[in-house]
Amino acid sequence: MPRWSDDPSHLFGVLAGYLRLDSEAATPEQHFADGRRDARAMMLTLVRRARRRGRLRAVVVRFCLRRARSLVGMREMPKFLIVTAMRRAHAVMLGIGRELAESGRIAEPEDVFFLDFDETKRAAAGDDLHRAVSERRERYDAELRRRHVPRLLLSDGTELEAVGSGSVVAEAGALRGTPASAGTVTAPARVVLDPIGARLEPGEILVAPSTDPGWTPLFLTAGGLVMEMGGANSHGAVVAREYGIPAVVGVPLATEAITTGEEVTVDGADGVVTLPSRAAAPASRSAP
């Protein structure tokens, strides 16, 4: 997958949307400042509770909470180092891919990422691996188009969530999922299947199959989140809580049930996404 350093067009588009925010809109810095304030307030609350059971207990609680606040970010350091090392490996392999493409062993320099190390050596020795690359690229493209990954399967392969789920759209034009970030918001929806090149107007509700760190900049302007996959601890849910936007995740086929521009209401506490226009449809048909 291209990084922002390879193709920054996605990042430029996100920044352009961020610049369209109203001057009174809450910035990420404000969200983080609010989070720090709430965390400190909760720390004081917990320390006071601990003090009721002894001064020593209060000292230990305060020490542990402060250390956790200071060091919890270190959990990301191994991943950061791995990504940094893989970036170096990526550059080296891409150089090899260019040489193989120039010699006709593969079609494109990026095709080298569909080969293992032994196959890369064979290609350098003269083997033609166009067919192997083509088959693997087809599987890769098919996986990128995958819209749903079951969170839980029974031993016979049955998806538990699909058993008795019925229609995607429930009564009164509602979609049900897992509560992820508390709050309620009503705004136009924006269905995004790929963050590359996506444009999200300030306040729009982001409707996506799933999210990963590459989607995070879109949260700068999103008013809410609806996600087909994931649970309360998935990437999208965690980031939505950090940015203080309502979110409902685990909504099957949400990107198909919701259309871009349609006004929806996201209730992040109850895990319900309401489609007002469809909820009103039965009443309008029954009118004389």
JOZI-V534282 format. One record per residue. N is the residue number from 1. PHI is phi in degrees with one decimal (999 if undefined). BURIAL is 1 if it has 24 or more other C-alpha atoms within 12 Angstrom, else 0. D_FIRST is the distance of its C-alpha to the first C-alpha in whole Angstrom. Layout:
# JOZI-V534282
n;phi;burial;d_first
N;PHI;BURIAL;D_FIRST
N;PHI;BURIAL;D_FIRST
This chain:
# JOZI-V534282
n;phi;burial;d_first
1;999;0;0
2;-67.3;0;4
3;-87.9;0;6
4;-62.0;0;10
5;-69.3;0;11
6;-81.4;0;9
7;-142.4;0;10
8;-82.6;0;13
9;-59.0;0;14
10;-62.2;1;13
11;-65.4;1;15
12;-62.9;0;18
13;-64.2;1;18
14;-65.6;1;18
15;-63.3;1;21
16;-62.4;0;23
17;-67.5;1;23
18;-63.5;1;24
19;-69.8;0;27
20;-85.4;0;28
21;-63.7;0;29
22;-63.6;0;33
23;-63.3;0;35
24;-90.6;0;36
25;-68.2;0;32
26;-71.1;1;31
27;-88.2;1;29
28;-55.2;1;26
29;-61.1;0;29
30;-67.0;0;32
31;-60.9;0;30
32;-67.8;0;29
33;-63.7;0;33
34;-62.9;0;34
35;-63.3;0;32
36;-63.6;0;34
37;-62.6;0;37
38;-65.3;0;37
39;-64.8;0;36
40;-64.4;0;39
41;-63.3;0;41
42;-68.7;0;40
43;-59.7;1;41
44;-62.2;0;44
45;-62.7;0;45
46;-67.3;1;44
47;-65.1;1;46
48;-63.5;0;49
49;-62.9;0;49
50;-66.5;0;49
51;-64.4;0;52
52;-63.6;0;54
53;-107.3;0;54
54;130.9;0;54
55;-65.1;0;54
56;-61.5;0;52
57;-61.1;0;50
58;-63.8;0;49
59;-63.2;0;48
60;-64.7;0;46
61;-62.1;1;44
62;-61.5;1;43
63;-61.1;0;42
64;-64.7;0;40
65;-65.9;0;38
66;-65.1;0;38
67;-65.2;0;36
68;-62.5;0;34
69;-63.1;0;33
70;-80.0;0;33
71;-111.0;0;31
72;-61.8;0;28
73;-64.8;0;26
74;-65.2;0;26
75;-63.5;0;24
76;-84.7;0;21
77;-62.4;0;21
78;-56.5;0;21
79;-63.8;0;17
80;-60.3;0;17
81;-66.4;0;18
82;-64.0;0;16
83;-63.2;0;13
84;-63.1;0;15
85;-65.6;0;16
86;-67.2;0;12
87;-63.3;0;12
88;-65.3;0;15
89;-63.6;0;14
90;-59.1;0;11
91;-65.0;0;13
92;-66.1;0;16
93;-64.8;1;14
94;-65.7;1;13
95;-63.4;0;16
96;-63.4;1;17
97;-61.2;1;15
98;-63.2;0;17
99;-64.7;1;20
100;-66.8;1;20
101;-67.1;1;19
102;-64.0;0;22
103;-87.9;0;24
104;82.6;0;23
105;-74.5;1;22
106;-133.4;1;18
107;-79.3;1;18
108;-127.1;1;15
109;-55.1;1;13
110;-68.7;1;10
111;-64.4;1;12
112;-63.7;1;13
113;-76.7;1;10
114;-98.7;1;12
115;-116.6;1;15
116;-86.8;0;17
117;-65.3;0;19
118;-63.6;0;22
119;-66.8;1;21
120;-63.7;1;19
121;-64.3;0;23
122;-64.0;0;24
123;-63.7;1;22
124;-65.5;1;24
125;-83.1;0;27
126;125.0;0;27
127;-70.3;0;26
128;-93.6;0;24
129;-116.0;1;21
130;-58.3;1;20
131;-66.1;0;21
132;-61.0;1;19
133;-63.8;1;16
134;-62.0;0;17
135;-64.8;0;18
136;-71.2;0;15
137;-66.2;0;13
138;-62.0;0;15
139;-65.4;0;15
140;-61.1;0;11
141;-62.9;0;12
142;-65.5;0;15
143;-67.5;0;13
144;-65.5;0;11
145;-86.2;0;14
146;-61.4;0;16
147;-101.3;1;18
148;-149.2;1;20
149;-118.6;0;20
150;-59.4;0;23
151;-81.1;0;24
152;-150.2;0;27
153;-122.2;0;28
154;-78.0;0;32
155;-62.8;0;33
156;-93.2;0;34
157;91.8;0;30
158;-72.5;0;31
159;-83.2;0;29
160;-59.6;0;32
161;-67.7;1;30
162;-82.5;0;31
163;-69.3;0;35
164;69.1;0;37
165;-73.8;0;34
166;67.2;0;36
167;-71.2;0;35
168;-66.0;1;32
169;-89.4;1;34
170;-80.4;0;37
171;-61.3;0;40
172;61.5;0;40
173;62.2;1;37
174;-118.7;1;35
175;-110.6;1;32
176;-111.9;1;32
177;-150.6;1;29
178;-102.9;1;29
179;-58.0;1;30
180;-129.0;1;28
181;-148.3;1;29
182;-65.7;1;32
183;126.7;1;34
184;-130.3;1;34
185;-145.3;1;33
186;-121.3;1;34
187;-164.8;1;31
188;-64.8;1;30
189;-93.7;1;27
190;-132.1;1;23
191;-82.1;1;21
192;-126.1;1;17
193;-97.0;1;15
194;-144.9;1;12
195;-70.5;1;12
196;-66.9;1;10
197;80.8;1;14
198;-73.1;1;16
199;-123.1;1;19
200;-120.8;1;21
201;-71.1;1;25
202;-54.2;1;27
203;91.1;1;28
204;-68.5;1;26
205;-91.5;1;25
206;-79.0;1;22
207;-115.5;1;22
208;-141.2;1;18
209;-63.9;1;17
210;-166.1;1;16
211;-136.2;1;14
212;-140.6;0;12
213;-54.3;0;13
214;-67.6;1;10
215;-89.9;1;13
216;-52.6;1;16
217;-58.0;1;17
218;-67.3;1;18
219;-70.1;1;20
220;-61.0;1;22
221;-112.8;1;24
222;-69.9;1;24
223;-93.4;1;27
224;-171.7;1;26
225;-137.5;1;24
226;-127.7;1;24
227;-131.2;1;21
228;-72.7;1;22
229;-112.0;1;21
230;94.0;1;21
231;-124.4;1;24
232;-66.9;1;26
233;-107.5;0;24
234;-74.4;1;21
235;-56.0;1;18
236;-61.0;1;19
237;-65.6;1;23
238;-64.6;1;23
239;-67.1;1;21
240;-60.2;1;24
241;-67.3;1;27
242;-63.5;1;26
243;-91.1;1;26
244;70.3;1;29
245;-113.0;1;28
246;-61.5;1;29
247;-149.5;1;27
248;-128.5;1;27
249;-120.6;1;24
250;65.4;1;25
251;-99.6;1;26
252;-57.4;1;26
253;57.4;1;25
254;-62.1;1;25
255;-70.0;1;22
256;-96.0;1;25
257;-75.4;1;28
258;-109.5;1;27
259;-112.3;0;27
260;-60.9;1;26
261;93.4;0;29
262;-74.2;1;31
263;-77.9;1;33
264;-132.2;1;32
265;-117.5;1;33
266;-105.3;1;31
267;-107.7;1;33
268;-72.7;1;31
269;-83.9;1;34
270;-94.0;1;35
271;73.0;1;32
272;-123.6;1;33
273;-115.7;1;32
274;-101.4;1;34
275;-108.2;1;34
276;-55.0;1;38
277;-63.1;0;38
278;-80.8;1;38
279;-64.6;0;40
280;-84.2;0;43
281;-60.3;0;43
282;-59.6;0;45
283;-64.3;0;48
284;-68.1;0;48
285;-74.2;0;48
286;-84.5;0;51
287;-68.7;0;53
288;-69.0;0;56
